[in-house]
Amino acid sequence: MSQFLNGALRRLTPYTPGEQPRNQAYIKLNTNESPYPPSPGVLAVLNRAEGENLRLYSDPEAVELREALAARYGVERENVFVANGSDEALSFAFLAYAADGRGVAFPDISYGFYAVFARLYGIPVRQVPLRADFRLVPEDYNHLHRTIVLANPNAPTGLALSRDEVERIVRANPDAVVVVDEAYVDFGGESAVPLTARYPNLLVVQTFSKSRSMAGARLGYAIGDAALIQDLEAIRFSTNPYNVNRLTLRAGAAALAEQDYYDANCAAIVDTRADTKRRLEALGFTCTDSRANFLFARHPAADGGDLYRRLKERGVLVRRFDAPRIGDYIRITIGTRAQMDALLERLEGLL
C-alpha cells in the first residue's frame, strides 16, 4: 500500500474470488459457473462482433435490454436497472441505502462481498446468525431499522426462503430497503420480483452469470420501484454511464429471446444436482437442501480443507471457506454428468 491511501481503506480486506486457473486440465467446480455454453443467439451476436461499432459508446440507457427484461418479468422499463454484473448493483445499493449511518443487516453466513462492501463504505454491520441447520428465520429480521440484504437462495448454503417468507421480512421493515440477491433463483428458488409491485422498499437483484451462462460478460440487473431505480441510476451516471459494453448489451437481449434454451439447461443442472447429492450421501456426506447450482457438503471423517487440497491435487477444484461453522464443508458447483462422475470417482478414492 502507498503512503497516500485513504486511512480507512488501509484496514480493508478485499473479497477473495474463486480460483481461475490457466491450466485447463482442472475440472472446475468452484465458482458456480454454468457447464453449458450460451445460447445460439448469444454466440451469433459475439461472432458478428460489431467490430466497426466498437468505436462508439454503448447506450447509457440500455433501452433494448431493459425493455427485454421488463417484458420478461412483467414490469416497466422504469423498474429495471442494468449493471456491470450483479455485484455492481449490490455495491450501489449498499452505497445508496446504508452508507449514511443507517447500517446494514445480513446473515452471518452468506455471500462474502456483503461484508466487503460494508467495510469499503464504512457501514455499521449487524450480522444475524443463521440457525444451527443454516436456516434463515424471517422473524429474526423484524423491525431492524436498517437496510437488509439477503441472498435467496443463500450462498454458500444453498437454502432458500419462499416468496411468502421474503414478504414477511419486507412487510416487517417498511422504513428500510430490503435487497434480495437472487443470483441462484433459477435453480429451484422462488423469485420475489412479483412483490416489487406492492412494496416500494424491495429491490431484487439478479445476474446473467449463473443460469444464463454469461459469467465472463459481467451483466446483472435490479428490479424494483421506479424511485429505487432512479437512486441507482443517479449513482451510475455519477460514476460510469457506459457501465455495460455494447457486445454485452446485445448478448443479454439475445439470451432473453431464447429462454427455453436456458430453462432446459437449468432443468439438467437440477437433475444432476439431485443425482450428485444422492451419490454423495451414499459416500457418507451430509448435504444441505440446496436450491442453487451447487451443493454444500461435509463428511464426518474428513476435514474440509484437506478435502479441498486433495481434490485439487487430483485435478478437481471445489470451494472451501475458512470461516466459523462452515470450515468442514466444501461447496461443489454442479457441472456436467461427466464432470460429476469424475468428482465422485476421486472422492471414492480419497475416502
FENZI-V374550 format. One record per residue. N is the residue number from 1. SS is DSSP state (alpha for helix, beta for strand, coil for the rest). PHI is phi in degrees with one decimal (999 if undefined). PSI is psi in whole degrees, -180 to 180 (NA if undefined). Layout:
n ss phi psi
N SS PHI PSI
N SS PHI PSI
This chain:
n ss phi psi
1 coil 999 144
2 coil -83.4 165
3 coil -71.4 -12
4 coil -92.2 -8
5 coil -65.0 138
6 coil -47.0 128
7 alpha -57.0 -36
8 alpha -64.6 -30
9 alpha -82.0 -13
10 alpha -63.8 -25
11 alpha -93.6 2
12 coil -72.1 130
13 coil -103.9 106
14 coil -64.6 161
15 coil -65.4 142
16 coil -104.6 107
17 coil -73.8 162
18 coil -65.5 155
19 coil -61.7 139
20 coil -122.6 80
21 coil -68.9 144
22 coil -77.2 -21
23 coil -76.9 107
24 coil -73.8 -1
25 coil -73.1 -18
26 coil -69.3 144
27 beta -86.5 113
28 beta -97.4 102
29 coil -125.4 41
30 coil -121.6 -13
31 coil -127.8 18
32 coil 58.7 34
33 coil -81.0 160
34 coil -74.2 141
35 coil -80.8 -4
36 coil -109.8 150
37 coil -73.3 166
38 coil -60.9 166
39 coil -68.7 162
40 alpha -55.7 -38
41 alpha -64.0 -38
42 alpha -66.0 -45
43 alpha -62.6 -35
44 alpha -65.3 -41
45 alpha -60.1 -45
46 alpha -68.4 -36
47 alpha -69.3 -34
48 alpha -68.4 -37
49 coil 66.3 -13
50 coil 46.7 39
51 alpha -51.5 -45
52 alpha -65.6 -33
53 alpha -79.7 -7
54 alpha -67.0 -12
55 alpha -72.2 -16
56 coil -99.1 147
57 coil -65.8 157
58 coil -74.0 165
59 coil -68.1 114
60 coil -66.3 -19
61 coil -92.3 -11
62 coil 46.6 46
63 alpha -60.3 -50
64 alpha -58.6 -46
65 alpha -71.2 -41
66 alpha -64.1 -38
67 alpha -67.5 -38
68 alpha -65.8 -41
69 alpha -66.7 -40
70 alpha -61.3 -43
71 alpha -65.3 -39
72 alpha -63.0 -39
73 alpha -106.4 4
74 coil 69.7 36
75 coil -124.7 -177
76 coil -95.8 161
77 alpha -58.1 -33
78 alpha -68.2 -11
79 alpha -95.8 6
80 beta -122.1 131
81 beta -117.1 133
82 beta -108.0 134
83 beta -130.3 161
84 coil -81.1 76
85 coil 84.6 151
86 alpha -64.2 -24
87 alpha -60.6 -35
88 alpha -66.2 -43
89 alpha -61.6 -42
90 alpha -64.8 -44
91 alpha -58.9 -45
92 alpha -63.6 -37
93 alpha -65.3 -42
94 alpha -59.2 -45
95 alpha -66.3 -41
96 alpha -73.1 -37
97 alpha -118.0 1
98 coil -140.1 -13
99 coil -81.0 2
100 coil -100.0 19
101 coil 100.7 -8
102 coil -65.7 -33
103 coil 88.0 171
104 beta -140.1 150
105 beta -126.6 138
106 beta -155.9 165
107 beta -62.5 153
108 coil -70.6 -21
109 coil -121.0 107
110 coil -165.2 -165
111 coil -62.0 127
112 coil -64.7 -21
113 alpha -68.8 -23
114 alpha -60.2 -47
115 alpha -65.7 -35
116 alpha -65.9 -46
117 alpha -58.3 -43
118 alpha -61.5 -44
119 alpha -66.0 -41
120 alpha -59.2 -42
121 alpha -97.5 5
122 coil 65.6 40
123 coil -95.1 130
124 coil -63.2 135
125 beta -115.8 138
126 beta -119.6 112
127 beta -92.0 122
128 beta -95.3 118
129 coil -64.4 134
130 coil -70.2 158
131 coil -69.9 173
132 coil -58.1 -31
133 coil -93.2 15
134 coil 73.6 12
135 coil -72.6 145
136 coil -99.5 125
137 coil -102.3 118
138 alpha -53.6 -38
139 alpha -64.7 -19
140 alpha -67.5 -12
141 alpha -110.1 14
142 coil -68.9 130
143 coil 52.4 52
144 coil -84.6 -18
145 coil 57.1 39
146 coil -157.7 162
147 beta -60.1 139
148 beta -117.2 133
149 beta -124.9 124
150 beta -130.8 129
151 beta -87.2 125
152 coil -142.2 107
153 coil -60.8 152
154 coil -75.5 154
155 coil -127.1 132
156 coil -97.9 9
157 coil -78.2 -29
158 coil 82.1 -4
159 coil -75.5 149
160 coil -129.1 148
161 coil -92.1 151
162 coil -76.2 166
163 alpha -61.3 -38
164 alpha -61.8 -39
165 alpha -67.8 -40
166 alpha -62.3 -42
167 alpha -61.3 -38
168 alpha -60.1 -40
169 alpha -67.8 -44
170 alpha -63.3 -44
171 alpha -66.2 -31
172 coil -80.2 -4
173 coil -133.7 60
174 coil -66.7 -17
175 coil -94.8 9
176 coil -141.4 153
177 coil -81.0 135
178 beta -109.5 119
179 beta -103.1 122
180 beta -110.3 116
181 beta -91.8 105
182 coil -105.6 44
183 coil -57.0 -32
184 coil -112.1 14
185 alpha -64.3 -26
186 alpha -75.7 -1
187 alpha -106.2 21
188 coil 132.2 2
189 coil -86.5 177
190 coil -120.9 116
191 coil -72.0 146
192 coil -92.2 3
193 alpha -53.0 -43
194 alpha -58.3 -23
195 alpha -75.5 -18
196 alpha -64.6 -23
197 alpha -71.1 -22
198 coil -104.9 -20
199 coil -124.6 109
200 coil -71.0 -7
201 coil -103.1 13
202 beta -109.2 127
203 beta -123.3 123
204 beta -107.5 129
205 beta -114.5 131
206 beta -132.9 178
207 beta -144.2 158
208 coil -93.9 1
209 coil -75.2 -32
210 coil -97.5 -80
211 coil -70.2 -23
212 coil -102.1 13
213 coil 58.9 34
214 coil -127.4 38
215 alpha -58.0 -38
216 alpha -74.1 -13
217 alpha -84.6 -22
218 coil 58.9 80
219 coil -142.3 124
220 beta -140.1 179
221 beta -160.6 162
222 beta -130.2 147
223 beta -126.9 132
224 beta -175.3 -173
225 coil -55.3 145
226 alpha -57.1 -33
227 alpha -67.0 -39
228 alpha -64.4 -42
229 alpha -63.5 -38
230 alpha -61.5 -37
231 alpha -59.5 -48
232 alpha -66.4 -38
233 alpha -64.9 -35
234 alpha -62.1 -40
235 alpha -68.6 -44
236 alpha -61.0 -47
237 alpha -71.1 -12
238 coil -95.1 -4
239 coil -124.4 -58
240 coil -154.9 92
241 coil -60.6 -28
242 coil -101.5 55
243 coil -73.6 -21
244 coil -119.2 129
245 coil -74.8 166
246 alpha -58.5 -46
247 alpha -64.3 -41
248 alpha -66.7 -40
249 alpha -59.5 -45
250 alpha -66.7 -42
251 alpha -63.9 -39
252 alpha -62.5 -44
253 alpha -63.9 -40
254 alpha -63.9 -39
255 alpha -62.7 -41
256 alpha -66.2 -24
257 coil -78.9 -8
258 coil -126.4 48
259 alpha -61.7 -33
260 alpha -58.9 -38
261 alpha -60.1 -46
262 alpha -73.6 -34
263 alpha -60.8 -41
264 alpha -65.3 -40
265 alpha -63.6 -43
266 alpha -62.2 -42
267 alpha -62.2 -40
268 alpha -64.8 -41
269 alpha -65.6 -42
270 alpha -62.4 -43
271 alpha -63.6 -43
272 alpha -65.4 -37
273 alpha -60.5 -46
274 alpha -62.8 -43
275 alpha -65.7 -42
276 alpha -65.5 -41
277 alpha -60.3 -45
278 alpha -59.6 -44
279 alpha -71.5 -35
280 alpha -64.7 -43
281 alpha -64.5 -33
282 alpha -65.7 -24
283 coil -88.0 -1
284 coil 102.3 2
285 beta -75.7 152
286 beta -107.4 130
287 beta -122.7 143
288 coil -71.6 165
289 coil -83.3 73
290 coil -69.4 138
291 coil -115.8 27
292 coil -120.6 -176
293 coil -91.5 36
294 beta -152.0 165
295 beta -118.7 145
296 beta -113.7 111
297 beta -135.7 149
298 beta -139.1 156
299 beta -122.2 132
300 coil -63.9 -20
301 coil -106.7 12
302 beta -139.4 134
303 coil -76.0 138
304 alpha -59.8 -42
305 alpha -64.8 -38
306 alpha -67.4 -42
307 alpha -60.5 -46
308 alpha -56.8 -49
309 alpha -65.7 -43
310 alpha -71.1 -34
311 alpha -67.0 -40
312 alpha -61.6 -41
313 alpha -60.0 -26
314 coil -101.2 16
315 coil 88.0 15
316 beta -122.8 127
317 beta -101.1 125
318 coil -123.0 -179
319 beta -114.7 137
320 coil -131.2 138
321 coil -112.2 120
322 coil -84.9 79
323 coil -144.8 156
324 coil -56.0 141
325 coil 78.2 -20
326 coil -126.0 10
327 coil -64.5 -23
328 coil -88.2 -2
329 beta -95.4 153
330 beta -121.3 146
331 beta -104.7 126
332 beta -116.4 113
333 beta -65.0 141
334 coil -83.2 116
335 coil -102.9 -152
336 coil -73.4 168
337 alpha -58.7 -41
338 alpha -64.5 -40
339 alpha -65.1 -40
340 alpha -70.6 -35
341 alpha -59.9 -43
342 alpha -65.3 -42
343 alpha -59.0 -50
344 alpha -66.6 -35
345 alpha -61.4 -43
346 alpha -69.5 -39
347 alpha -63.8 -40
348 alpha -59.5 -39
349 alpha -68.3 -33
350 alpha -75.0 -35
351 coil -94.8 NA
